[in-house]
Amino acid sequence: MLVVQTVILRTFMKIKAVVNNLEDAHEMLYTAISTALKESKPVYISISCNLAAIPHPTFSREPVLFLLSPKLSNQMGLEAAVEAAADFHGNMSV
């Protein structure tokens, strides 16, 4: 079990939240999820089994809104990259 958990944690090394107490759970979850959304990366969230059913006033049924800035796209750069890739593949000798 420890080997499997180590491999899983290594996969999600950049973004993970291990919640062991309820006092900082809200902040840890918010940070992990918002970072995952910003960086388009998976997130590993581990919540201790003894915490899952404990009610706490900081958790409400209202959804948490994530304020993320829209991703910007460089259309000219994209077109230039596609053209360069097409030229590269078109000029390759077989």
VMD Tcl script that builds the backbone (N, CA, C; Angstrom):
set m [mol new atoms 282]
animate dup $m
set s [atomselect $m all]
$s set {name element resname resid chain x y z} {
  {N N MET 1 A 0.827 -1.201 0.000}
  {CA C MET 1 A 0.000 0.000 0.000}
  {C C MET 1 A 0.860 1.249 0.000}
  {N N LEU 2 A 1.946 1.237 0.775}
  {CA C LEU 2 A 2.820 2.404 0.850}
  {C C LEU 2 A 3.473 2.693 -0.490}
  {N N VAL 3 A 3.852 1.643 -1.226}
  {CA C VAL 3 A 4.472 1.831 -2.538}
  {C C VAL 3 A 3.489 2.479 -3.498}
  {N N VAL 4 A 2.254 1.995 -3.511}
  {CA C VAL 4 A 1.232 2.568 -4.387}
  {C C VAL 4 A 0.991 4.027 -4.033}
  {N N GLN 5 A 0.886 4.329 -2.744}
  {CA C GLN 5 A 0.654 5.709 -2.318}
  {C C GLN 5 A 1.835 6.594 -2.703}
  {N N THR 6 A 3.053 6.085 -2.590}
  {CA C THR 6 A 4.234 6.858 -2.964}
  {C C THR 6 A 4.223 7.171 -4.451}
  {N N VAL 7 A 3.867 6.202 -5.274}
  {CA C VAL 7 A 3.798 6.420 -6.720}
  {C C VAL 7 A 2.722 7.443 -7.047}
  {N N ILE 8 A 1.574 7.330 -6.403}
  {CA C ILE 8 A 0.489 8.284 -6.641}
  {C C ILE 8 A 0.922 9.687 -6.231}
  {N N LEU 9 A 1.525 9.824 -5.061}
  {CA C LEU 9 A 1.952 11.147 -4.603}
  {C C LEU 9 A 3.014 11.734 -5.522}
  {N N ARG 10 A 3.905 10.904 -6.058}
  {CA C ARG 10 A 4.917 11.402 -6.980}
  {C C ARG 10 A 4.263 11.936 -8.257}
  {N N THR 11 A 3.192 11.290 -8.698}
  {CA C THR 11 A 2.481 11.733 -9.892}
  {C C THR 11 A 1.906 13.126 -9.698}
  {N N PHE 12 A 1.420 13.420 -8.507}
  {CA C PHE 12 A 0.778 14.695 -8.216}
  {C C PHE 12 A 1.675 15.588 -7.359}
  {N N MET 13 A 2.977 15.488 -7.527}
  {CA C MET 13 A 3.911 16.184 -6.647}
  {C C MET 13 A 3.685 17.693 -6.633}
  {N N LYS 14 A 3.331 18.283 -7.771}
  {CA C LYS 14 A 3.177 19.729 -7.834}
  {C C LYS 14 A 1.964 20.218 -7.053}
  {N N ILE 15 A 0.834 19.549 -7.194}
  {CA C ILE 15 A -0.406 20.041 -6.602}
  {C C ILE 15 A -1.034 18.937 -5.765}
  {N N LYS 16 A -1.000 19.111 -4.457}
  {CA C LYS 16 A -1.641 18.133 -3.592}
  {C C LYS 16 A -2.131 18.818 -2.324}
  {N N ALA 17 A -3.150 18.240 -1.725}
  {CA C ALA 17 A -3.674 18.724 -0.451}
  {C C ALA 17 A -3.928 17.509 0.421}
  {N N VAL 18 A -3.276 17.474 1.551}
  {CA C VAL 18 A -3.493 16.399 2.515}
  {C C VAL 18 A -4.131 17.044 3.739}
  {N N VAL 19 A -5.415 16.803 3.911}
  {CA C VAL 19 A -6.189 17.443 4.973}
  {C C VAL 19 A -6.219 16.528 6.192}
  {N N ASN 20 A -5.617 17.011 7.277}
  {CA C ASN 20 A -5.586 16.239 8.519}
  {C C ASN 20 A -6.406 16.880 9.633}
  {N N ASN 21 A -6.767 18.159 9.484}
  {CA C ASN 21 A -7.652 18.795 10.466}
  {C C ASN 21 A -8.583 19.752 9.736}
  {N N LEU 22 A -9.721 20.012 10.349}
  {CA C LEU 22 A -10.752 20.807 9.682}
  {C C LEU 22 A -10.468 22.305 9.669}
  {N N GLU 23 A -9.612 22.769 10.546}
  {CA C GLU 23 A -9.387 24.215 10.656}
  {C C GLU 23 A -8.804 24.816 9.377}
  {N N ASP 24 A -7.922 24.090 8.710}
  {CA C ASP 24 A -7.310 24.632 7.497}
  {C C ASP 24 A -7.773 23.912 6.232}
  {N N ALA 25 A -8.765 23.046 6.347}
  {CA C ALA 25 A -9.227 22.252 5.209}
  {C C ALA 25 A -9.762 23.121 4.076}
  {N N HIS 26 A -10.587 24.098 4.406}
  {CA C HIS 26 A -11.200 24.938 3.377}
  {C C HIS 26 A -10.131 25.636 2.542}
  {N N GLU 27 A -9.148 26.226 3.200}
  {CA C GLU 27 A -8.079 26.936 2.491}
  {C C GLU 27 A -7.233 25.977 1.652}
  {N N MET 28 A -6.911 24.818 2.209}
  {CA C MET 28 A -6.092 23.848 1.475}
  {C C MET 28 A -6.807 23.344 0.227}
  {N N LEU 29 A -8.094 23.045 0.357}
  {CA C LEU 29 A -8.858 22.571 -0.793}
  {C C LEU 29 A -8.991 23.657 -1.848}
  {N N TYR 30 A -9.302 24.873 -1.413}
  {CA C TYR 30 A -9.430 25.990 -2.351}
  {C C TYR 30 A -8.121 26.207 -3.102}
  {N N THR 31 A -7.005 26.219 -2.380}
  {CA C THR 31 A -5.702 26.448 -3.001}
  {C C THR 31 A -5.369 25.343 -3.996}
  {N N ALA 32 A -5.580 24.098 -3.613}
  {CA C ALA 32 A -5.257 22.978 -4.500}
  {C C ALA 32 A -6.104 23.005 -5.769}
  {N N ILE 33 A -7.400 23.214 -5.621}
  {CA C ILE 33 A -8.287 23.199 -6.781}
  {C C ILE 33 A -8.043 24.395 -7.681}
  {N N SER 34 A -7.884 25.583 -7.115}
  {CA C SER 34 A -7.657 26.757 -7.960}
  {C C SER 34 A -6.307 26.674 -8.673}
  {N N THR 35 A -5.280 26.145 -8.006}
  {CA C THR 35 A -3.982 25.971 -8.656}
  {C C THR 35 A -4.090 24.961 -9.793}
  {N N ALA 36 A -4.815 23.875 -9.565}
  {CA C ALA 36 A -5.003 22.874 -10.617}
  {C C ALA 36 A -5.718 23.471 -11.821}
  {N N LEU 37 A -6.725 24.296 -11.569}
  {CA C LEU 37 A -7.445 24.928 -12.674}
  {C C LEU 37 A -6.568 25.921 -13.426}
  {N N LYS 38 A -5.798 26.716 -12.696}
  {CA C LYS 38 A -4.928 27.708 -13.337}
  {C C LYS 38 A -3.849 27.053 -14.184}
  {N N GLU 39 A -3.271 25.966 -13.679}
  {CA C GLU 39 A -2.143 25.330 -14.355}
  {C C GLU 39 A -2.554 24.158 -15.239}
  {N N SER 40 A -3.855 23.864 -15.296}
  {CA C SER 40 A -4.367 22.721 -16.067}
  {C C SER 40 A -3.626 21.433 -15.717}
  {N N LYS 41 A -3.493 21.192 -14.435}
  {CA C LYS 41 A -2.792 20.008 -13.930}
  {C C LYS 41 A -3.735 19.221 -13.025}
  {N N PRO 42 A -3.488 17.915 -12.870}
  {CA C PRO 42 A -4.311 17.144 -11.927}
  {C C PRO 42 A -3.952 17.510 -10.489}
  {N N VAL 43 A -4.862 17.235 -9.595}
  {CA C VAL 43 A -4.626 17.522 -8.179}
  {C C VAL 43 A -4.912 16.263 -7.367}
  {N N TYR 44 A -4.100 16.032 -6.358}
  {CA C TYR 44 A -4.301 14.907 -5.441}
  {C C TYR 44 A -4.822 15.475 -4.132}
  {N N ILE 45 A -6.014 15.040 -3.723}
  {CA C ILE 45 A -6.604 15.500 -2.470}
  {C C ILE 45 A -6.827 14.283 -1.580}
  {N N SER 46 A -6.251 14.331 -0.401}
  {CA C SER 46 A -6.409 13.252 0.572}
  {C C SER 46 A -7.058 13.836 1.823}
  {N N ILE 47 A -8.176 13.244 2.220}
  {CA C ILE 47 A -8.874 13.692 3.426}
  {C C ILE 47 A -8.896 12.525 4.407}
  {N N SER 48 A -8.407 12.762 5.602}
  {CA C SER 48 A -8.374 11.703 6.616}
  {C C SER 48 A -9.772 11.143 6.831}
  {N N CYS 49 A -9.861 9.829 6.947}
  {CA C CYS 49 A -11.170 9.178 7.039}
  {C C CYS 49 A -11.955 9.607 8.276}
  {N N ASN 50 A -11.283 10.028 9.328}
  {CA C ASN 50 A -12.006 10.438 10.533}
  {C C ASN 50 A -12.565 11.860 10.417}
  {N N LEU 51 A -12.241 12.579 9.353}
  {CA C LEU 51 A -12.735 13.947 9.184}
  {C C LEU 51 A -13.950 14.044 8.272}
  {N N ALA 52 A -14.137 13.072 7.423}
  {CA C ALA 52 A -15.144 13.184 6.367}
  {C C ALA 52 A -16.561 13.424 6.878}
  {N N ALA 53 A -16.936 12.865 8.001}
  {CA C ALA 53 A -18.313 12.981 8.486}
  {C C ALA 53 A -18.494 14.010 9.593}
  {N N ILE 54 A -17.424 14.698 9.991}
  {CA C ILE 54 A -17.525 15.667 11.081}
  {C C ILE 54 A -18.049 16.997 10.541}
  {N N PRO 55 A -19.179 17.486 11.055}
  {CA C PRO 55 A -19.675 18.796 10.604}
  {C C PRO 55 A -18.781 19.917 11.136}
  {N N HIS 56 A -18.635 20.950 10.339}
  {CA C HIS 56 A -17.806 22.090 10.749}
  {C C HIS 56 A -18.433 23.357 10.181}
  {N N PRO 57 A -18.472 24.449 10.942}
  {CA C PRO 57 A -19.156 25.669 10.489}
  {C C PRO 57 A -18.523 26.334 9.262}
  {N N THR 58 A -17.256 26.057 8.966}
  {CA C THR 58 A -16.650 26.714 7.804}
  {C C THR 58 A -17.105 26.110 6.485}
  {N N PHE 59 A -17.683 24.917 6.540}
  {CA C PHE 59 A -18.192 24.301 5.319}
  {C C PHE 59 A -19.676 24.609 5.192}
  {N N SER 60 A -20.047 25.159 4.085}
  {CA C SER 60 A -21.459 25.453 3.840}
  {C C SER 60 A -21.883 24.739 2.565}
  {N N ARG 61 A -23.145 24.775 2.308}
  {CA C ARG 61 A -23.653 24.145 1.082}
  {C C ARG 61 A -23.511 25.069 -0.128}
  {N N GLU 62 A -23.126 26.302 0.094}
  {CA C GLU 62 A -22.933 27.236 -1.015}
  {C C GLU 62 A -21.665 26.867 -1.774}
  {N N PRO 63 A -21.701 26.933 -3.098}
  {CA C PRO 63 A -20.497 26.611 -3.871}
  {C C PRO 63 A -19.428 27.686 -3.700}
  {N N VAL 64 A -18.193 27.262 -3.789}
  {CA C VAL 64 A -17.070 28.194 -3.725}
  {C C VAL 64 A -16.812 28.695 -5.138}
  {N N LEU 65 A -16.822 30.003 -5.306}
  {CA C LEU 65 A -16.575 30.572 -6.626}
  {C C LEU 65 A -15.078 30.731 -6.836}
  {N N PHE 66 A -14.606 30.286 -7.968}
  {CA C PHE 66 A -13.199 30.443 -8.307}
  {C C PHE 66 A -13.066 31.632 -9.234}
  {N N LEU 67 A -12.271 32.583 -8.829}
  {CA C LEU 67 A -12.052 33.770 -9.637}
  {C C LEU 67 A -10.767 33.581 -10.426}
  {N N LEU 68 A -10.907 33.037 -11.613}
  {CA C LEU 68 A -9.756 32.791 -12.467}
  {C C LEU 68 A -9.818 33.723 -13.663}
  {N N SER 69 A -8.690 34.281 -13.998}
  {CA C SER 69 A -8.657 35.132 -15.179}
  {C C SER 69 A -8.736 34.246 -16.417}
  {N N PRO 70 A -9.375 34.749 -17.477}
  {CA C PRO 70 A -9.499 33.936 -18.689}
  {C C PRO 70 A -8.130 33.684 -19.321}
  {N N LYS 71 A -7.996 32.515 -19.917}
  {CA C LYS 71 A -6.740 32.198 -20.590}
  {C C LYS 71 A -6.665 32.992 -21.886}
  {N N LEU 72 A -5.504 33.570 -22.108}
  {CA C LEU 72 A -5.302 34.351 -23.317}
  {C C LEU 72 A -4.680 33.474 -24.391}
  {N N SER 73 A -5.067 33.724 -25.624}
  {CA C SER 73 A -4.537 32.966 -26.746}
  {C C SER 73 A -3.863 33.927 -27.713}
  {N N ASN 74 A -2.758 33.511 -28.261}
  {CA C ASN 74 A -2.042 34.316 -29.240}
  {C C ASN 74 A -2.327 33.713 -30.610}
  {N N GLN 75 A -3.346 34.224 -31.281}
  {CA C GLN 75 A -3.791 33.662 -32.551}
  {C C GLN 75 A -2.696 33.734 -33.613}
  {N N MET 76 A -1.982 34.860 -33.685}
  {CA C MET 76 A -0.919 34.993 -34.691}
  {C C MET 76 A 0.204 33.990 -34.419}
  {N N GLY 77 A 0.564 33.825 -33.158}
  {CA C GLY 77 A 1.601 32.863 -32.802}
  {C C GLY 77 A 1.182 31.440 -33.131}
  {N N LEU 78 A -0.085 31.123 -32.870}
  {CA C LEU 78 A -0.605 29.800 -33.183}
  {C C LEU 78 A -0.551 29.535 -34.679}
  {N N GLU 79 A -1.005 30.501 -35.465}
  {CA C GLU 79 A -0.985 30.342 -36.922}
  {C C GLU 79 A 0.440 30.192 -37.445}
  {N N ALA 80 A 1.377 30.965 -36.894}
  {CA C ALA 80 A 2.779 30.866 -37.316}
  {C C ALA 80 A 3.351 29.496 -36.959}
  {N N ALA 81 A 3.007 28.975 -35.788}
  {CA C ALA 81 A 3.498 27.659 -35.375}
  {C C ALA 81 A 2.936 26.558 -36.261}
  {N N VAL 82 A 1.655 26.646 -36.591}
  {CA C VAL 82 A 1.034 25.651 -37.473}
  {C C VAL 82 A 1.674 25.700 -38.851}
  {N N GLU 83 A 1.897 26.906 -39.357}
  {CA C GLU 83 A 2.526 27.057 -40.675}
  {C C GLU 83 A 3.953 26.507 -40.667}
  {N N ALA 84 A 4.712 26.800 -39.617}
  {CA C ALA 84 A 6.086 26.299 -39.517}
  {C C ALA 84 A 6.103 24.773 -39.426}
  {N N ALA 85 A 5.171 24.200 -38.671}
  {CA C ALA 85 A 5.103 22.742 -38.564}
  {C C ALA 85 A 4.727 22.117 -39.901}
  {N N ALA 86 A 3.782 22.744 -40.609}
  {CA C ALA 86 A 3.383 22.230 -41.921}
  {C C ALA 86 A 4.546 22.314 -42.905}
  {N N ASP 87 A 5.284 23.431 -42.882}
  {CA C ASP 87 A 6.456 23.574 -43.753}
  {C C ASP 87 A 7.507 22.526 -43.413}
  {N N PHE 88 A 7.731 22.319 -42.131}
  {CA C PHE 88 A 8.735 21.349 -41.689}
  {C C PHE 88 A 8.379 19.948 -42.176}
  {N N HIS 89 A 7.123 19.566 -41.977}
  {CA C HIS 89 A 6.702 18.227 -42.387}
  {C C HIS 89 A 6.603 18.110 -43.900}
  {N N GLY 90 A 6.298 19.201 -44.583}
  {CA C GLY 90 A 6.220 19.183 -46.044}
  {C C GLY 90 A 7.586 19.095 -46.692}
  {N N ASN 91 A 8.619 19.607 -46.014}
  {CA C ASN 91 A 9.976 19.616 -46.566}
  {C C ASN 91 A 10.799 18.409 -46.133}
  {N N MET 92 A 10.220 17.521 -45.366}
  {CA C MET 92 A 10.969 16.337 -44.923}
  {C C MET 92 A 11.108 15.365 -46.083}
  {N N SER 93 A 12.318 14.848 -46.270}
  {CA C SER 93 A 12.517 13.857 -47.328}
  {C C SER 93 A 12.226 12.472 -46.773}
  {N N VAL 94 A 11.637 11.644 -47.598}
  {CA C VAL 94 A 11.249 10.300 -47.164}
  {C C VAL 94 A 12.294 9.297 -47.553}
}
mol reanalyze $m
mol bondsrecalc $m
mol representation Tube
mol addrep $m
